[in-house]
Amino acid sequence: MGNPAGVPRDFEALEKRRFQAIQMLERGLRQAEIARQLRVVPQTVARWMHDYRTHGKSALRKAGRAGRKPRLSEKQRQQLEKLLVAGPERLGYETPLWTCPRVAHLIEQEFAVRYHEGMSGRFWLVWAGARSDRRGEHENAMKSRFSIGKRTCGRS
């Protein structure tokens, strides 16, 4: 089922739910009843029980972050923000407009990390939004400096 787009998973709550299922089983509840009360499918409860019986409590602990680890470290991301502030003219571009290909070029040149042009745009979109929030300005205020169009980000 998963979460709606853009809503992060609460790993603490998910772990708590798994341990709650163990407690309910130890009180004598059937797996089907546990599944109903926790609003999960019975197969999920069965998997939790199997993991618990096979590997103990450690099997039910939270796994940590979801997804792939970032290619840029936090320090590199902070450096990238400073470079974005400096503007694309620093790389020899004639206009002060950041585009996805330009951000990809900047990341590859500065950090030797290669991103697809469409993915590199996420860095500056997040950065532009954060700057806009810090200044209390609307996102449209950044459009004069950043190109956000579909064509610019390599999407059709």
Backbone as ProteinMPNN parsed JSONL, in Angstrom:
{"seq_chain_A": "MGNPAGVPRDFEALEKRRFQAIQMLERGLRQAEIARQLRVVPQTVARWMHDYRTHGKSALRKAGRAGRKPRLSEKQRQQLEKLLVAGPERLGYETPLWTCPRVAHLIEQEFAVRYHEGMSGRFWLVWAGARSDRRGEHENAMKSRFSIGKRTCGRS", "coords_chain_A": {"N_chain_A": [[0.823, -1.179, 0.0], [1.784, 1.363, 0.944], [2.912, 4.807, 1.354], [1.321, 8.001, 0.652], [2.458, 9.944, -2.162], [5.37, 11.788, -1.513], [5.108, 11.751, 1.239], [6.886, 10.977, 4.009], [7.992, 7.815, 5.387], [7.255, 6.676, 8.661], [9.48, 5.344, 10.516], [9.824, 4.697, 13.183], [7.187, 4.377, 14.129], [6.387, 2.218, 12.547], [8.071, 0.178, 13.464], [7.214, 0.049, 16.113], [4.616, -0.896, 15.725], [5.123, -3.493, 14.776], [6.257, -4.69, 17.06], [4.119, -4.434, 18.759], [2.393, -6.261, 17.618], [3.68, -8.653, 18.294], [3.378, -8.627, 21.078], [0.591, -8.836, 21.222], [0.218, -11.373, 20.134], [1.485, -12.908, 22.065], [-0.326, -12.565, 24.108], [-2.263, -14.204, 23.318], [-3.905, -13.719, 21.122], [-5.241, -14.405, 17.868], [-3.577, -14.565, 14.671], [-5.086, -13.481, 12.573], [-6.855, -11.771, 13.911], [-5.039, -9.976, 15.047], [-4.041, -8.835, 12.715], [-6.364, -7.531, 11.786], [-6.775, -5.615, 13.85], [-4.433, -4.104, 13.716], [-4.579, -3.205, 11.2], [-3.403, -4.41, 8.914], [-2.495, -6.802, 6.372], [-3.166, -10.323, 6.849], [-0.992, -11.908, 5.992], [1.196, -10.297, 6.422], [1.382, -10.172, 9.217], [1.903, -12.866, 9.671], [4.403, -13.057, 8.46], [5.908, -11.332, 10.12], [5.766, -12.806, 12.517], [7.077, -15.152, 11.794], [9.649, -14.131, 11.225], [10.293, -13.159, 13.761], [10.285, -15.505, 15.316], [12.327, -16.886, 14.083], [14.615, -15.169, 14.032], [14.504, -13.538, 16.244], [13.971, -10.545, 18.291], [15.549, -8.657, 16.993], [15.056, -8.926, 14.301], [12.762, -7.52, 13.877], [13.306, -4.915, 14.266], [13.689, -1.465, 13.25], [14.814, -0.718, 9.963], [16.252, 1.442, 9.212], [17.204, 4.147, 7.092], [15.349, 4.562, 4.041], [15.657, 3.436, 0.693], [18.192, 4.253, -1.767], [21.546, 5.142, -0.886], [22.683, 8.524, -0.7], [24.622, 9.988, -3.345], [26.145, 12.22, -2.992], [27.789, 13.568, -0.201], [26.723, 15.041, 2.936], [28.312, 17.242, 3.447], [29.27, 17.793, 0.867], [26.842, 18.474, -0.334], [26.295, 20.841, 0.97], [28.42, 22.36, 0.016], [27.678, 22.387, -2.65], [25.411, 23.983, -2.521], [26.57, 26.47, -1.985], [27.976, 26.825, -4.344], [25.873, 26.946, -6.16], [24.751, 29.347, -5.383], [26.75, 31.045, -6.198], [26.369, 31.136, -8.9], [25.793, 30.323, -12.424], [27.454, 31.629, -14.177], [30.006, 31.485, -13.252], [30.931, 29.085, -14.206], [31.366, 29.677, -16.763], [29.126, 30.11, -18.289], [26.932, 32.219, -20.122], [24.542, 33.296, -19.244], [22.625, 34.015, -16.232], [21.185, 31.709, -15.443], [20.154, 28.788, -13.963], [20.02, 25.557, -15.193], [18.888, 22.157, -15.612], [20.852, 20.601, -17.102], [23.086, 22.242, -16.675], [23.384, 22.179, -13.892], [23.947, 19.463, -13.573], [26.391, 19.378, -14.922], [27.916, 21.041, -13.251], [27.936, 19.502, -10.835], [29.269, 17.202, -11.712], [31.743, 18.273, -12.492], [32.727, 19.459, -10.113], [32.535, 17.478, -8.088], [33.033, 15.022, -9.179], [30.952, 13.262, -9.639], [28.432, 11.704, -11.349], [25.326, 12.652, -12.535], [22.145, 12.088, -14.025], [20.75, 14.492, -16.211], [18.056, 15.16, -15.708], [17.7, 14.257, -13.091], [19.523, 15.774, -11.672], [18.37, 18.222, -11.476], [16.739, 18.099, -9.278], [18.273, 18.782, -7.078], [18.7, 21.577, -7.252], [16.08, 22.468, -7.339], [15.064, 21.739, -4.838], [16.857, 23.19, -3.294], [16.3, 25.821, -4.164], [13.651, 26.043, -3.326], [14.013, 25.815, -0.541], [15.535, 28.076, -0.025], [13.685, 29.977, -0.747], [11.728, 29.531, 1.18], [13.172, 30.216, 3.49], [13.523, 32.91, 3.164], [10.982, 33.726, 3.261], [9.584, 34.081, 0.958], [7.58, 33.61, -1.984], [7.642, 30.697, -4.12], [7.64, 31.48, -6.787], [9.193, 33.71, -6.881], [11.735, 32.855, -7.299], [11.844, 32.078, -9.904], [12.899, 33.836, -11.744], [15.587, 33.433, -11.592], [15.99, 30.711, -11.848], [15.413, 28.115, -14.157], [12.548, 26.317, -14.562], [11.093, 24.846, -16.284], [9.616, 22.06, -18.144], [10.968, 21.254, -20.478], [13.556, 22.222, -20.031], [14.489, 20.586, -17.967], [14.918, 18.184, -19.149], [12.759, 16.519, -19.586], [9.989, 15.222, -21.461]], "CA_chain_A": [[0.0, 0.0, 0.0], [2.718, 2.474, 0.946], [2.484, 6.151, 1.724], [1.084, 8.901, -0.478], [3.675, 10.554, -2.701], [5.917, 12.909, -0.771], [4.942, 11.575, 2.682], [7.921, 10.043, 4.452], [7.583, 6.73, 6.28], [7.607, 6.841, 10.064], [10.1, 4.074, 10.851], [9.569, 4.435, 14.604], [5.821, 3.872, 14.256], [6.327, 0.894, 11.926], [8.707, -0.748, 14.394], [6.313, -0.07, 17.262], [3.504, -1.743, 15.302], [5.588, -4.879, 14.719], [6.394, -5.186, 18.431], [2.769, -4.519, 19.284], [1.868, -7.528, 17.116], [4.281, -9.722, 19.104], [2.706, -8.593, 22.383], [-0.773, -9.339, 21.036], [0.323, -12.819, 19.933], [1.823, -13.486, 23.366], [-1.553, -12.512, 24.913], [-3.135, -15.264, 22.843], [-4.73, -13.348, 19.976], [-4.923, -15.083, 16.615], [-2.933, -13.688, 13.69], [-6.121, -12.763, 11.799], [-7.347, -10.681, 14.763], [-3.941, -9.002, 15.125], [-4.022, -8.142, 11.427], [-7.511, -6.602, 11.76], [-6.567, -4.517, 14.791], [-3.31, -3.27, 13.271], [-4.892, -2.779, 9.833], [-2.462, -4.972, 7.944], [-2.995, -8.08, 5.864], [-2.698, -11.436, 7.685], [0.323, -12.382, 5.549], [2.211, -9.456, 7.054], [1.526, -10.656, 10.6], [2.566, -14.169, 9.59], [5.825, -12.807, 8.165], [6.507, -10.802, 11.343], [5.891, -13.906, 13.479], [8.143, -16.033, 11.31], [10.927, -13.441, 11.44], [10.52, -13.089, 15.209], [10.636, -16.845, 15.805], [13.582, -17.315, 13.461], [15.761, -14.292, 14.305], [14.306, -12.789, 17.477], [13.523, -9.15, 18.223], [16.367, -7.864, 16.067], [14.464, -9.008, 12.959], [11.631, -6.594, 13.794], [13.769, -3.539, 14.475], [13.658, -0.638, 12.045], [15.942, -0.959, 9.07], [16.976, 2.687, 8.937], [16.743, 4.93, 5.949], [14.83, 3.83, 2.893], [16.209, 3.834, -0.598], [19.617, 4.283, -2.057], [22.303, 6.173, -0.188], [22.993, 9.627, -1.616], [25.976, 9.987, -3.925], [26.853, 13.357, -2.423], [27.725, 13.637, 1.252], [26.093, 16.267, 3.434], [29.289, 18.317, 3.245], [29.245, 18.117, -0.554], [25.581, 19.159, -0.618], [26.463, 22.216, 1.449], [29.3, 23.008, -0.963], [26.88, 22.582, -3.851], [24.56, 25.152, -2.291], [27.414, 27.669, -2.158], [28.273, 26.94, -5.771], [24.652, 27.405, -6.82], [24.619, 30.777, -5.071], [27.747, 31.76, -6.991], [25.793, 31.336, -10.222], [26.365, 29.547, -13.526], [28.473, 32.397, -14.905], [31.282, 31.011, -12.721], [31.352, 27.968, -15.052], [31.55, 30.166, -18.122], [27.858, 30.316, -18.986], [26.679, 33.642, -20.339], [23.33, 33.765, -18.562], [22.562, 33.627, -14.822], [20.062, 30.804, -15.339], [20.505, 27.399, -13.717], [19.195, 24.551, -15.857], [19.289, 20.81, -15.198], [22.155, 20.224, -17.658], [24.14, 23.032, -16.031], [23.597, 21.654, -12.538], [24.633, 18.18, -13.756], [27.765, 19.717, -15.276], [28.546, 21.547, -12.025], [28.154, 18.39, -9.909], [30.31, 16.326, -12.255], [33.016, 18.987, -12.49], [33.197, 19.742, -8.757], [32.54, 16.333, -7.179], [33.288, 13.813, -9.958], [29.781, 12.407, -9.498], [27.619, 11.939, -12.536], [23.88, 12.535, -12.412], [21.372, 12.37, -15.221], [20.319, 15.89, -16.183], [16.743, 15.269, -15.08], [17.824, 14.045, -11.65], [20.315, 16.846, -11.061], [17.486, 19.345, -11.224], [16.151, 17.983, -7.948], [19.119, 19.499, -6.125], [18.459, 23.016, -7.226], [14.681, 22.74, -7.018], [14.971, 21.679, -3.378], [17.614, 24.325, -2.777], [15.553, 27.051, -4.45], [12.496, 26.059, -2.434], [14.478, 26.08, 0.822], [15.901, 29.495, 0.037], [12.45, 30.741, -0.815], [11.102, 29.411, 2.494], [13.965, 30.962, 4.472], [13.312, 34.34, 2.962], [9.561, 34.002, 3.382], [9.098, 34.472, -0.361], [6.888, 32.587, -2.75], [8.521, 30.001, -5.061], [7.719, 32.201, -8.055], [10.237, 34.722, -6.804], [12.992, 32.263, -7.747], [11.781, 31.734, -11.322], [13.738, 34.716, -12.544], [16.962, 32.939, -11.538], [16.043, 29.29, -12.144], [14.488, 27.646, -15.174], [11.889, 25.15, -14.018], [10.255, 24.254, -17.324], [9.816, 20.638, -18.45], [11.977, 21.091, -21.512], [14.86, 22.503, -19.444], [14.908, 19.486, -17.11], [15.125, 16.993, -19.934], [11.558, 15.7, -19.673], [9.169, 15.587, -22.602]], "C_chain_A": [[0.868, 1.243, 0.0], [2.101, 3.791, 1.381], [2.151, 6.961, 0.49], [2.393, 9.545, -0.92], [4.097, 11.743, -1.853], [5.786, 12.795, 0.74], [5.974, 10.561, 3.148], [7.363, 8.967, 5.381], [8.062, 7.026, 7.694], [8.161, 5.507, 10.557], [9.89, 3.695, 12.31], [8.189, 3.806, 14.781], [5.691, 2.473, 13.655], [6.947, -0.161, 12.841], [7.803, -0.996, 15.601], [5.148, -0.998, 16.933], [3.926, -3.21, 15.253], [5.71, -5.472, 16.125], [5.038, -5.294, 19.126], [2.133, -5.838, 18.841], [2.41, -8.694, 17.927], [3.591, -9.79, 20.466], [1.294, -9.165, 22.284], [-0.767, -10.856, 20.855], [0.606, -13.506, 21.266], [0.632, -13.463, 24.32], [-2.574, -13.528, 24.421], [-4.034, -14.896, 21.673], [-4.274, -14.114, 18.734], [-4.33, -14.071, 15.625], [-3.961, -12.882, 12.902], [-6.661, -11.582, 12.607], [-6.29, -9.588, 14.903], [-3.909, -8.169, 13.848], [-5.157, -7.131, 11.346], [-7.254, -5.387, 12.644], [-5.459, -3.563, 14.338], [-3.483, -2.77, 11.843], [-3.794, -3.149, 8.83], [-3.063, -6.272, 7.438], [-2.429, -9.211, 6.728], [-1.315, -11.967, 7.294], [1.456, -11.569, 6.194], [2.452, -9.902, 8.484], [2.252, -11.988, 10.599], [4.062, -14.001, 9.326], [6.543, -12.268, 9.401], [6.751, -11.923, 12.36], [7.016, -14.85, 13.071], [9.511, -15.407, 11.565], [11.292, -13.4, 12.921], [10.969, -14.437, 15.755], [11.989, -17.306, 15.271], [14.782, -16.5, 13.939], [15.621, -13.441, 15.563], [13.899, -11.343, 17.225], [14.299, -8.322, 17.204], [15.786, -7.868, 14.653], [13.332, -8.003, 12.778], [12.047, -5.144, 13.997], [13.749, -2.782, 13.15], [14.944, -0.815, 11.261], [16.76, 0.298, 8.824], [16.407, 3.368, 7.707], [16.261, 4.028, 4.817], [15.537, 4.305, 1.636], [17.726, 3.828, -0.648], [20.309, 5.39, -1.268], [22.671, 7.278, -1.176], [24.434, 9.555, -2.119], [26.809, 11.14, -3.398], [26.691, 13.332, -0.908], [27.039, 14.937, 1.667], [27.029, 17.46, 3.232], [29.306, 18.76, 1.78], [27.961, 18.853, -0.939], [25.648, 20.616, -0.159], [27.369, 23.005, 0.506], [28.527, 23.325, -2.24], [25.985, 23.804, -3.694], [25.359, 26.439, -2.492], [27.732, 27.902, -3.63], [27.055, 27.414, -6.557], [24.436, 28.895, -6.586], [25.568, 31.591, -5.941], [27.276, 31.99, -8.427], [26.505, 30.575, -11.32], [27.415, 30.313, -14.337], [29.872, 31.963, -14.484], [31.835, 29.854, -13.556], [31.552, 28.383, -16.503], [30.269, 30.332, -18.914], [27.565, 31.809, -19.054], [25.484, 34.171, -19.565], [23.319, 33.293, -17.114], [21.422, 32.644, -14.533], [20.56, 29.381, -15.099], [19.509, 26.511, -14.452], [19.68, 23.186, -15.373], [20.638, 20.393, -15.804], [23.313, 20.991, -17.003], [24.431, 22.538, -14.624], [24.323, 20.317, -12.616], [26.11, 18.411, -14.072], [28.536, 20.188, -14.045], [28.881, 20.41, -11.074], [29.276, 17.479, -10.404], [31.677, 16.993, -12.186], [33.58, 19.128, -11.075], [33.384, 18.502, -7.892], [32.821, 15.001, -7.859], [32.181, 12.777, -9.755], [28.858, 12.739, -10.654], [26.148, 11.666, -12.252], [23.255, 12.769, -13.781], [20.848, 13.8, -15.094], [18.982, 16.071, -15.476], [16.8, 15.104, -13.578], [18.581, 15.183, -10.984], [19.451, 18.051, -10.734], [16.837, 19.294, -9.854], [16.965, 18.742, -6.915], [18.755, 20.974, -6.077], [17.01, 23.361, -6.998], [14.465, 22.721, -5.514], [15.669, 22.885, -2.775], [16.858, 25.635, -2.982], [14.336, 27.163, -3.559], [12.883, 26.375, -1.005], [14.864, 27.543, 0.977], [14.652, 30.36, 0.07], [11.741, 30.71, 0.538], [11.845, 30.234, 3.536], [13.71, 32.45, 4.362], [11.847, 34.726, 3.128], [8.947, 34.451, 2.068], [8.379, 33.315, -1.015], [7.863, 31.978, -3.754], [8.673, 30.757, -6.381], [8.8, 33.27, -8.044], [11.565, 34.183, -7.33], [12.999, 32.004, -9.251], [12.629, 32.646, -12.196], [15.183, 34.212, -12.589], [17.069, 31.486, -11.991], [15.007, 28.923, -13.19], [13.871, 26.348, -14.691], [11.047, 24.431, -15.078], [10.586, 22.816, -17.606], [10.936, 20.434, -19.446], [13.385, 21.27, -20.926], [15.376, 21.319, -18.646], [14.99, 18.163, -17.851], [13.936, 16.06, -19.968], [10.741, 16.157, -20.871], [7.745, 15.873, -22.216]], "O_chain_A": [[0.704, 2.102, -0.867], [0.923, 3.865, 1.729], [2.633, 6.658, -0.602], [3.327, 9.671, -0.128], [3.28, 12.6, -1.517], [6.296, 13.65, 1.463], [5.939, 9.405, 2.726], [6.373, 9.192, 6.078], [9.151, 7.565, 7.89], [7.398, 4.634, 10.97], [9.789, 2.513, 12.64], [8.041, 2.817, 15.5], [4.968, 1.634, 14.192], [6.414, -1.262, 12.977], [7.655, -2.133, 16.049], [4.737, -1.8, 17.773], [3.155, -4.083, 15.652], [5.317, -6.615, 16.358], [4.843, -6.154, 19.985], [1.408, -6.463, 19.616], [1.671, -9.634, 18.218], [3.261, -10.873, 20.949], [0.857, -9.898, 23.171], [-1.648, -11.546, 21.368], [0.038, -14.557, 21.562], [0.583, -14.265, 25.253], [-3.629, -13.698, 25.032], [-4.863, -15.713, 21.27], [-3.094, -14.425, 18.57], [-4.563, -12.868, 15.74], [-3.723, -11.714, 12.597], [-6.901, -10.511, 12.051], [-6.618, -8.401, 14.879], [-3.766, -6.947, 13.896], [-4.954, -6.004, 10.895], [-7.491, -4.254, 12.226], [-5.547, -2.354, 14.555], [-2.656, -2.014, 11.331], [-3.335, -2.333, 8.031], [-4.026, -6.783, 8.009], [-1.337, -9.079, 7.281], [-0.556, -12.42, 8.15], [2.533, -12.097, 6.473], [3.599, -10.002, 8.92], [3.125, -12.219, 11.437], [4.885, -14.716, 9.898], [7.658, -12.693, 9.704], [7.81, -11.983, 12.985], [7.805, -15.29, 13.907], [10.422, -16.07, 12.06], [12.452, -13.583, 13.29], [11.904, -14.517, 16.551], [12.709, -18.039, 15.949], [15.842, -17.06, 14.219], [16.539, -12.696, 15.906], [13.536, -10.964, 16.112], [13.754, -7.386, 16.619], [15.998, -6.924, 13.892], [12.978, -7.669, 11.648], [11.214, -4.242, 13.908], [13.788, -3.38, 12.074], [16.016, -1.032, 11.826], [17.86, 0.218, 8.276], [15.248, 3.164, 7.348], [16.708, 2.892, 4.664], [15.962, 5.457, 1.549], [18.415, 3.45, 0.299], [19.725, 6.444, -1.015], [22.939, 7.006, -2.346], [25.338, 9.118, -1.406], [28.037, 11.057, -3.359], [25.595, 13.105, -0.394], [26.806, 15.819, 0.841], [26.584, 18.555, 2.887], [29.351, 19.955, 1.487], [27.99, 19.755, -1.776], [25.121, 21.51, -0.822], [27.116, 24.177, 0.23], [28.696, 24.39, -2.835], [25.822, 24.578, -4.638], [24.869, 27.388, -3.104], [27.754, 29.04, -4.099], [27.184, 28.188, -7.506], [23.994, 29.616, -7.48], [25.232, 32.694, -6.371], [27.727, 32.923, -9.092], [27.675, 30.219, -11.18], [28.175, 29.712, -15.096], [30.817, 32.061, -15.267], [33.047, 29.653, -13.617], [31.865, 27.558, -17.361], [30.318, 30.662, -20.099], [27.913, 32.563, -18.145], [25.416, 35.362, -19.261], [23.937, 32.277, -16.793], [20.768, 32.74, -13.494], [21.294, 28.828, -15.917], [18.298, 26.698, -14.339], [20.76, 23.077, -14.792], [21.49, 19.878, -15.081], [24.394, 20.436, -16.805], [25.588, 22.482, -14.208], [25.22, 20.056, -11.815], [26.977, 17.714, -13.545], [29.676, 19.78, -13.826], [29.995, 20.352, -10.555], [30.123, 17.039, -9.627], [32.667, 16.341, -11.853], [34.777, 18.938, -10.863], [34.285, 18.463, -7.054], [32.847, 13.962, -7.2], [32.44, 11.575, -9.705], [28.544, 13.902, -10.904], [25.778, 10.587, -11.789], [23.766, 13.544, -14.589], [20.54, 14.258, -13.994], [18.798, 17.03, -14.727], [16.033, 15.742, -12.856], [18.297, 15.519, -9.834], [19.761, 18.814, -9.819], [16.429, 20.325, -9.32], [16.401, 19.292, -5.969], [18.533, 21.544, -5.009], [16.717, 24.45, -6.505], [13.768, 23.578, -4.97], [15.147, 23.525, -1.862], [16.786, 26.463, -2.073], [14.013, 28.251, -3.082], [12.177, 27.115, -0.32], [14.556, 28.171, 1.989], [14.571, 31.34, 0.81], [11.217, 31.726, 0.994], [11.218, 30.881, 4.375], [13.685, 33.161, 5.367], [11.508, 35.909, 3.136], [7.913, 35.12, 2.055], [8.563, 32.161, -0.626], [8.8, 32.644, -4.195], [9.722, 30.681, -7.022], [9.27, 33.687, -9.103], [12.423, 34.955, -7.758], [14.058, 31.736, -9.819], [13.034, 32.248, -13.289], [15.92, 34.53, -13.522], [18.124, 31.067, -12.468], [13.861, 29.366, -13.122], [14.586, 25.378, -14.435], [10.349, 23.473, -14.747], [11.705, 22.374, -17.346], [11.766, 19.54, -19.278], [14.304, 20.538, -21.294], [16.58, 21.063, -18.641], [15.122, 17.115, -17.219], [14.089, 14.899, -20.348], [10.787, 17.325, -21.257], [6.925, 16.197, -23.075]]}, "name": "protein", "num_of_chains": 1, "seq": "MGNPAGVPRDFEALEKRRFQAIQMLERGLRQAEIARQLRVVPQTVARWMHDYRTHGKSALRKAGRAGRKPRLSEKQRQQLEKLLVAGPERLGYETPLWTCPRVAHLIEQEFAVRYHEGMSGRFWLVWAGARSDRRGEHENAMKSRFSIGKRTCGRS"}
